[in-house]
Amino acid sequence: MASKFHLDIVTPDRTFYNDEVEMTVVRTSEGDLGIMNDHISMVAPIKIGKMKIKVDGNTKEAAIAAGFVKIEQGKTTIIVDAAEWPEEIDVRRAEEAKQRAEKRLGDSRENIDLVRAEIALRKAINRLEVVQSSKSR
């Protein structure tokens, strides 16, 4: 049996996950970061992306938004703006958000907040990819 550590994933409105895991993978500003027991202590920013959690040999994926990961001996805490399991994602809503963001980015008006539209587009695409990935398993 693989060595485990405690993983807490917190969003502004709930505790998304709180249990022992074998491994988790998150996307940081430097690339994907795999975390296992006895990982070096650190804090890193998290980007919008998929998060993988391995428990008892089984891997689960979730869509997460930006935040931070704090790794300490025996415990990892992830604080993100949002986290969703594939079954929690409203595909129709994600498709609509993607279309709205693409329309905003394609609009030539100068008063459009391009950074916000790009973030909305990345979040929508990430959510749709997590759902698609869960269906292909």
Summary of the structure (lengths in Angstrom):
residues: 137
radius of gyration: 16.2
end to end distance: 23.8
largest distance: 57.3
contacts: 394
relative contact order: 0.17
helix: 30%
strand: 44%
